[in-house]
Amino acid sequence: MEAVRRWSVLRSLVVAAVVIISSQQTIAQNARTQNFLVHADTQELAEAVAQHAEKFRHELAVYWLGEPLRPWTTPCPIEVVSGPHLAAQGATTYNRSPVGNFQMQVIGSRERILDSVLPHEVTHTVMATHFGRPLPRWADEGICTTVEHSAERNKHEMKLREYLSNRRGIPMNKLFRLTEYPSDMLPMYAQGYSVCRFLIEQSGPRQFIAFLEGYMESSSWTDNVQAHYGYDSLKQLQDQWLAWVAQGSGPVESFVSARVKASASLASSRTPRSLNGPQSPTGPQSPASPSPNQLAAGGRMALTGPAGASQSLASQPAASASTSWYQRRREQTALGQIADAGAPQPASRAANPASADTTPRPLGPPSVLNSGRYSVSQPQDELSYGAAIPSATSARTSRMYR
């Protein structure tokens, strides 16, 4: 009887020890900052993700909006699924009205989580907090992709050319009106990223935010394309963007609208040579839109304008973006020499030129109308290699990817 009693006591002690150890391990796998609560496999990874998420939230808000966000009333929980061979993916959900109660999941290798997935998903939360409702899908995903690591962005560049050649592209008048993911999601990601990059490199990140703000107020893409980028229509924007992609997605200067180019040329003529260096008196000589004979027949684009004319896609590798045009306009704007894209400036900005876009882009690692939660995801099925999402992933998240 005594032996039985001793065994019972010993078993109770063992169970208690297991409970304590398990509790300690659970605590060790969590990290908390002011705005994030992270759960990961290890304490080190949890702390790294929490610190990076907080850093990205601050830096990206300043980069896009010009000022940091206020703290959220409740922290955003982040579930981390990490493995060396997992494809980089993520998902964010939040309440639409009022925007809040963010929840996030990040998946991939430690490196890709920290330099691509996390800044992508955090950007969704920054945009939702700022706008107070979801952005159009192309802009929501495109703007978030611009802050990913170059390895991930380059995959989108390469796949875009494949999608356009295989007639999987989306005309601008349809792309800009998407409020939900299309059945063929991946072209929307690649094309949304490319269009965002094309516009951002013309006049900077804050002008792009002003462009989106204008649409959210007026619901007219044409009016805002004209006001902020000088294109007469979505068709003209589409033609210039296609020509830019056909020439390798390099420098944007040759594809900027004539109105914006004239404004920049006027400002450049007033700019001290010490700022921009020697300048050609007549500006860039390359045509704004190449003729069909200048484009190699590397496949037919899937984007067709109202007149029914399609363009050929040059089968050349995508070029890295030149920052000369971008940097020059940022410097000129910072000195108050030009207004972004010739568009009317907000009162606070016009009164304070110093508030213009002078913040350097964070270096790598640097989504109301309906009820219910809003979901944004980052599918990478054709863009990354490695194992699929683990079966342990929640049904909510796995449904987003396939």
C-alpha positions in Angstrom: 0.0 0.0 0.0 2.8 2.3 0.9 4.5 1.5 -2.5 1.3 2.4 -4.3 1.0 5.7 -2.4 4.6 6.5 -3.2 4.1 5.7 -6.9 1.0 8.0 -6.9 2.9 10.9 -5.4 5.8 10.4 -7.8 3.5 10.2 -10.8 1.8 13.5 -9.6 5.2 15.1 -9.3 6.2 14.0 -12.8 2.9 15.3 -14.3 3.3 18.6 -12.5 6.9 18.9 -13.8 5.7 18.2 -17.4 3.0 20.8 -17.0 5.5 23.4 -15.7 8.0 22.6 -18.5 5.3 22.8 -21.2 4.1 26.1 -19.8 7.6 27.5 -19.8 8.2 26.3 -23.3 4.9 27.9 -24.4 5.9 31.2 -22.8 9.4 30.9 -24.4 7.8 30.7 -27.8 6.1 34.0 -27.6 7.3 37.6 -27.9 5.4 40.8 -27.3 5.9 44.4 -28.5 3.6 47.3 -28.3 1.7 46.3 -31.5 2.5 42.7 -32.0 2.2 39.3 -30.2 4.3 36.7 -32.0 4.1 32.9 -31.6 6.9 30.9 -33.1 8.8 27.6 -32.7 11.7 29.2 -30.8 12.1 32.2 -28.6 14.8 33.6 -30.8 12.6 33.6 -33.9 9.6 35.0 -32.0 11.7 37.9 -30.8 13.2 38.5 -34.2 9.8 38.6 -35.9 8.3 40.8 -33.2 11.2 43.3 -33.4 11.2 43.3 -37.2 7.4 43.7 -37.3 7.5 46.7 -35.0 10.4 48.2 -37.0 8.6 47.7 -40.4 5.4 49.2 -39.0 7.3 52.4 -38.1 9.6 52.6 -41.2 7.0 51.7 -43.8 4.4 54.2 -42.4 7.0 56.9 -42.5 8.0 55.9 -46.0 4.5 55.7 -47.5 2.6 58.2 -45.3 5.3 60.6 -44.0 4.6 59.9 -40.4 4.3 56.9 -38.0 1.0 55.3 -37.1 -0.5 55.6 -33.7 -0.4 52.4 -31.6 -3.2 49.9 -32.1 -5.6 49.4 -29.2 -4.9 45.6 -29.3 -1.7 43.9 -30.6 -1.7 42.0 -33.8 -1.0 38.3 -33.2 1.4 36.8 -35.7 1.6 33.0 -36.2 5.0 32.0 -37.6 5.4 28.8 -39.6 9.1 28.4 -40.4 11.1 25.8 -42.3 14.1 26.0 -44.6 12.2 24.6 -47.6 8.8 26.3 -47.1 7.7 28.7 -49.9 7.4 32.3 -48.8 3.7 33.1 -48.1 1.5 35.0 -45.7 -2.0 36.1 -44.9 -3.6 39.0 -42.9 -7.2 39.4 -41.8 -8.9 42.2 -40.1 -12.3 43.7 -39.3 -13.6 46.0 -42.0 -15.6 48.5 -40.0 -14.0 49.9 -38.1 -10.7 48.6 -39.3 -8.9 46.7 -36.6 -8.3 43.3 -34.9 -5.5 42.4 -37.2 -4.4 38.8 -37.4 -1.4 37.6 -39.4 0.4 34.4 -40.4 3.8 34.3 -42.0 5.3 31.2 -43.6 8.7 30.4 -45.2 12.3 30.2 -44.3 13.6 32.5 -41.6 15.3 34.7 -44.1 12.3 35.1 -46.4 9.9 35.7 -43.5 12.0 38.6 -42.2 12.9 40.2 -45.5 9.8 39.6 -47.7 6.7 38.1 -46.1 6.7 40.2 -42.9 7.2 43.6 -44.6 4.5 42.6 -47.2 2.0 41.7 -44.5 2.8 44.6 -42.3 2.3 47.0 -45.2 -1.3 45.6 -45.5 -1.9 46.7 -42.0 -0.3 50.1 -42.5 -2.5 50.7 -45.6 -5.7 49.5 -43.9 -5.1 51.6 -40.9 -4.4 54.7 -43.0 -7.3 54.3 -45.4 -9.8 52.9 -43.0 -11.0 50.4 -45.5 -9.5 47.9 -48.0 -7.7 49.2 -51.1 -8.5 47.8 -54.6 -6.9 44.4 -54.8 -4.3 45.3 -57.5 -3.0 48.2 -55.4 -3.2 46.4 -52.1 -1.1 43.5 -53.3 1.1 45.5 -55.6 2.1 48.1 -53.1 3.0 45.4 -50.6 5.1 43.5 -53.1 7.3 46.5 -53.7 8.8 46.2 -50.3 9.8 42.6 -50.6 13.3 41.3 -51.1 14.6 41.7 -54.6 14.7 37.9 -55.0 10.9 37.8 -54.6 10.3 40.9 -56.7 12.4 39.5 -59.6 10.2 36.4 -59.7 7.2 38.6 -60.3 9.0 40.5 -63.0 9.8 37.3 -64.9 6.4 35.7 -64.4 4.7 38.9 -65.6 6.3 38.6 -69.0 5.2 35.0 -69.2 1.6 36.0 -68.3 1.5 38.7 -70.9 2.9 36.5 -73.6 0.4 33.8 -72.7 -2.6 36.2 -72.8 -3.1 36.0 -69.0 -2.8 39.8 -68.5 -5.6 41.9 -67.3 -6.7 45.1 -69.1 -6.3 48.2 -66.9 -10.0 49.0 -66.9 -10.7 45.6 -65.4 -7.6 45.4 -63.1 -8.3 48.7 -61.4 -11.9 47.7 -60.6 -11.1 44.4 -59.0 -12.5 44.2 -55.4 -11.9 40.5 -54.9 -9.2 38.1 -56.1 -9.8 36.8 -59.7 -9.9 33.1 -60.3 -6.5 33.5 -61.9 -4.8 35.3 -59.1 -1.1 35.2 -59.9 -1.2 37.5 -62.9 -3.0 40.1 -60.8 -0.1 39.9 -58.2 2.6 40.3 -60.8 0.8 42.9 -62.9 -0.3 44.9 -59.8 3.3 45.0 -58.5 4.6 46.1 -61.9 2.0 48.9 -62.3 2.6 50.1 -58.8 6.4 50.2 -59.4 5.9 52.0 -62.7 3.9 54.8 -61.0 5.9 54.9 -57.8 9.2 55.3 -59.7 7.8 58.3 -61.5 6.9 60.5 -58.6 7.7 58.7 -55.4 5.7 56.7 -52.7 3.7 59.6 -51.2 2.4 60.8 -54.6 1.2 57.2 -55.2 -0.6 57.3 -51.8 -2.2 60.7 -52.8 -3.3 59.0 -56.1 -5.0 56.2 -54.1 -6.5 58.7 -51.7 -8.0 60.6 -54.6 -9.6 57.5 -56.0 -11.0 56.5 -52.6 -12.7 59.9 -52.4 -13.9 60.2 -56.0 -14.1 56.6 -57.3 -12.8 57.8 -60.7 -9.5 56.2 -61.8 -9.5 58.3 -65.0 -9.7 61.6 -63.1 -6.9 60.6 -60.7 -4.6 59.2 -63.4 -5.0 62.6 -65.2 -4.5 64.6 -62.0 -1.6 62.7 -60.5 0.3 61.3 -63.5 -0.8 63.3 -66.4 -2.1 60.5 -68.6 -5.3 61.3 -70.5 -6.9 57.9 -69.8 -6.3 54.4 -68.4 -5.7 53.4 -72.0 -2.8 55.8 -72.3 -1.4 54.6 -69.0 -1.8 51.0 -70.2 0.0 51.7 -73.4 2.9 53.4 -71.7 3.2 50.7 -69.1 3.2 47.9 -71.7 5.9 49.7 -73.7 7.9 50.0 -70.5 7.6 46.3 -69.7 8.4 45.5 -73.4 11.7 47.4 -73.0 12.7 45.5 -69.9 11.0 47.5 -67.0 14.0 49.7 -66.7 14.1 53.5 -66.3 10.7 55.1 -66.4 11.7 58.5 -67.7 10.8 57.8 -71.4 7.3 56.6 -70.5 6.3 59.5 -68.2 3.3 61.5 -69.6 4.2 64.6 -71.7 2.6 66.9 -69.1 4.7 65.6 -66.3 7.8 65.5 -68.4 7.3 69.2 -69.4 6.8 70.1 -65.7 10.0 68.2 -64.8 11.9 69.8 -67.6 10.9 73.3 -66.5 11.9 72.5 -62.9 15.2 71.0 -64.1 16.1 74.2 -66.0 15.8 76.0 -62.7 17.8 73.4 -60.8 21.5 74.2 -59.9 23.9 72.0 -61.8 25.4 71.0 -58.5 22.2 69.1 -57.7 21.7 67.2 -60.8 24.9 67.5 -62.8 25.1 68.4 -66.5 21.7 68.2 -68.3 20.8 67.9 -72.0 19.1 71.2 -73.1 16.4 69.2 -74.9 15.8 66.5 -72.3 15.6 62.8 -73.1 15.6 61.9 -76.8 14.0 58.4 -76.7 10.4 58.2 -77.8 7.7 58.0 -75.2 6.1 55.0 -76.8 8.0 52.6 -79.2 6.4 51.8 -82.5 5.4 48.1 -83.1 8.5 47.7 -85.3 10.7 48.5 -82.3 9.2 45.7 -80.2 10.5 42.2 -80.8 7.9 39.6 -81.6 8.3 37.6 -78.4 4.6 36.7 -78.0 1.3 38.6 -78.0 0.2 40.6 -75.0 -3.1 39.8 -73.4 -3.9 43.5 -72.9 -6.1 45.0 -75.6 -7.2 48.6 -75.8 -10.6 49.9 -76.9 -9.4 50.0 -80.5 -8.6 46.3 -80.4 -4.9 46.7 -81.1 -2.5 44.6 -79.1 1.3 45.1 -78.7 4.1 42.6 -78.9 6.2 41.8 -75.9 10.0 42.1 -76.3 11.6 38.8 -75.2 14.4 40.4 -73.3 15.3 40.0 -69.6 13.9 42.5 -67.2 16.3 45.3 -66.4 16.9 46.7 -63.0 15.2 50.0 -62.4 17.3 53.1 -62.7 16.9 55.7 -59.9 18.1 58.7 -61.8 14.6 60.0 -62.7 13.2 59.0 -59.3 16.1 60.5 -57.3 16.2 63.8 -59.3 12.5 64.4 -58.9 12.7 63.6 -55.2 15.5 66.1 -54.8 13.7 68.8 -56.8 10.4 68.2 -54.9 12.3 68.4 -51.6 13.6 71.8 -52.6 10.1 73.0 -53.5 11.1 73.4 -57.2 8.3 71.2 -58.6 5.0 69.8 -57.5 4.6 66.0 -57.7 3.4 65.2 -61.3 2.1 68.7 -61.7 -0.9 67.8 -59.4 -2.5 70.1 -56.9 -0.8 69.6 -53.5 -2.6 69.1 -50.2 -2.7 72.2 -48.2 -0.3 70.9 -45.5 2.2 69.8 -48.1 2.0 73.0 -50.2 2.6 75.1 -47.1 5.5 73.0 -46.0 7.8 71.9 -48.8 10.0 70.2 -46.3 7.3 67.6 -45.8 7.8 66.3 -49.3 9.2 62.9 -50.1 12.7 63.1 -48.7 12.6 59.9 -46.6 14.9 57.2 -48.1 13.2 53.9 -48.9 13.9 51.4 -46.1 16.5 49.0 -47.2 15.6 45.3 -47.2 14.5 43.9 -45.0 13.3 47.3 -44.8 -5.1 44.4 -47.1 -16.3 48.5 -45.4 -18.8 48.0 -47.5 -19.7 44.5 -46.2 -19.7 43.1 -42.7 -17.2 40.4 -41.6 -13.5 40.1 -41.7 -11.3 41.1 -44.7 -8.6 38.8 -45.9 -5.4 39.4 -47.9 -3.0 36.7 -48.9 0.3 36.2 -50.6 0.2 33.1 -52.8 3.4 32.1 -54.3 2.5 28.8 -56.0 4.3 29.6 -59.3 6.8 32.0 -57.9 8.7 30.0 -55.2 9.9 26.5 -54.8 9.8 24.2 -51.9 7.2 22.4 -49.8 3.6 23.4 -49.8 2.0 24.9 -46.7 1.9 22.4 -43.9 -1.3 20.5 -43.3 -1.3 21.9 -39.8 -2.0 25.3 -41.2 -5.5 26.5 -40.4 -8.3 26.0 -43.0 -8.8 29.7 -43.1 -5.3 30.3 -44.4 -4.9 27.2 -46.6 -8.0 28.2 -48.4 -6.5 31.4 -49.5 -3.6 29.8 -51.3 -5.3 27.2 -53.5 
